[in-house]
Amino acid sequence: MLALLHRQRAAFTAELPVAAHVRLDRLKRAADVVIAGKDRFAAALSDDFGHRSTAMTMVTDIMASVGPLRHAAKHLGAWMKAEKRGVQFPLGLLGARARVEYQPKGVIGIISPWNFPVNLTFAPLAGVLAAGNRAMIKPSEHTPATSALLKELLSAAFDEAEVAVVTGGPELGKAFSELPFDHLVFTGGTAIGRHVMAAAAKNLVPLTLELGGKSPVIVSRSADVVRTSERIALGKMMNAGQICLAPDYLLVPREDEDRIVDGLQKAVAAMYPTLLANDDYTSVLGARHRERLEAHVADAAAKGAKVTVVNPGHEDFAKQNTNKMPLHILQNVTDEMTVMQEEIFGPLLPVMPYDRPDDAVAYVNAHDRPLGLYWFGDDKAEERRVLDRTISGGVTVNDVVFHVSMEDLPFGG
């Protein structure tokens, strides 16, 4: 891998400056890979997951990859322009001029995760190529069919001195993180992110981390309970909750708790009358992740939580050859339960009551800052107070997750 990095860096240096038409060509080739390979990507993802909704793949992995690539191509000319800056007295009188010119960095490493392996490869690649860089990509070993397809299709579209994919397990991932990149982009869990950061630090590699976390939903007394329940259920059931921005837990007015739990059950039943044979509902990725989620449920139940399994079709989930899980709503939860101590990343949804809006804000602020925060309601003063009194990577009001789809908004946390 080090030899490949050196080859990419030599090619990058020889090419400087990287012209706009070269960058546009690379962005187009990347978009063409996604579009031409969409059906094969959908099949590979379903193979990796045990079952994955094709319709969801087309939205969250295919369209969500083409969007950033085309957005970058559309705005490339403006992004490449130098910016004039002010010159302080008296240098301006002497003819001095100041400007900022944006240069590419060189070779960028991209480590992409398993939950949206196509989108979370091509979305960062869009910025990498638009900026005139080369890319080395390490996709997740947990989605081997998709990773192999990424390697096949990108190798056919790009010389490996432009874009290269390397595949392998944890040891290769560790070695990849230790390479002397000009920048490294990692998307994944916080625990692995710590290791990646430590590895990159050995070479003082600048690093972008897009990590997960427990993204809370605060439901105001002013919220429409039916619509709120529908939007939360949609966001939680998408990809079976395996989204870094999925609603992780709810903070609801104490007197509305039962209505919201009932609303969630009705919303899920309307979307997914059955689950096991439903092509639109995705499996949990593998037995290991399913067992982790089941352990959270068992721990919560043993410590006093009320568990409601949302199984509209009354199906027997013990008789399946996939790892599908129904939504489990957990009430009476406490911070002593493991489900409240780490990102859930699956179809479990704790519901916690509050008495005053400030109590909900205080609970959020007493824990790690989340990647996303969601507020539902019509009280503009309360909305403003929640936004002003909390810190998160991003916020969606009266919906969940979808701020990530805004191309012109920064994303991270």
Secondary structure, 3 states (H helix, E strand, C coil): CHHHHHHHHHHHHHHCCCCHHHHHHHHHHHHHHHHHCHHHHHHHHHHHHCCCCHHHHHHHHHHHHHHHHHHHHHHHHHHHCCEEECCCCCHHHHCCCEEECCCCCCEEEEECCCCCCCHHHHHHHHHHHHCCCEEEEECCCCCHHHHHHHHHHHHHHCCCCCEEECCCCHHHHHHHHCCCCCEEEEEECHHHHHHHHHHHHCCCCCEEEEECCCCEEEECCCCCHHHHHHHHHHHHHHHHHCCCCCCCEEEEEHHHHHHHHHHHHHHHHHHCCCCCCCCCCCCCCHHHHHHHHHHHHHHHHHCCCEEEEECCCCCCCCCCCCCCCCEEEEECCCCCCHHHCCCCCCCEEEEEEECCHHHHHHHHHCCCCCCEEEEECCCHHHHHHHHHHCCCCEEEECCCCHHHHCCCCCCCC
